[in-house]
């Protein structure tokens, strides 16, 4: 790390005086902004086509904690950045084929993929990360390592990735579903719900009241959480609107409940209907 630049906030110093938070760093002639969010996680992310890096962290991370994170993960981050840049020099298409160097978006966050034969996966120690069936995730550098028996098989590569991504969708989708219900004043206290992910192309969320199953479309995986929240709010509103309402009156009530359930509904709907979005390329 060759340079740190202050900016973007303040933290108290040992003497009680406010001290500027680091707002950006540079390494190897590359600028890397520090972006503060409400999510309590610190990680590198890389944007195509040149793998431009950024570090995401929350407002509570001190300069010392941030520097320690950078010192620990910068060497790995440089490798990932290089892989992204090489992939897009070779092929400019944003379409994700689940090959090494491709970017797969998960809840709006780009993860770079590396594909390995399964036999190597049983012997190889990956960079530090969380393991799943056929998948190891290194969240600190937005890297997903996928292990398959046949690296040339698109179905195996995608299937292994989905084995992990389905779990992310279900865990987050369940929370967003209940959050949307609470915001819209829809009582689910007596509902015994289970959440599952599958391929659904005509609907993003399908709530089967009789079985208590909420089906989440895999098409939601690439989009930010607000899009899943919007789809959940829309489906809840459709079920909660009084049965005696019809036509335009019913549509107005569904729209009202949807707006309550997802305050960011307008932005979310725009993202979901953008036919040119890179998030539709996987």
Protein Blocks (a to p, Z undefined) as FASTA:
>chain_A
ZZdceehiacddfkopacdddfbdceehiacdddddfbdcdddddddfkopacddddfkl
cfklmmmmmmmmmmmmmmmmmmmmmmmmmpmcfbdghighiacdeehiacddddddfklm
mmpccddddddehiacdfknopacdddfblklmklmmmmmmmmmmmmmmmmmmmmmmmmm
mmnopafklpccdddddddfkbfbdcdfknopacddfklmmpcfklmmmmmmmmmmmmmp
cfkbgcjllmmmmmmmmmmmmmklmmmmmmmmmmkbmklmZZ
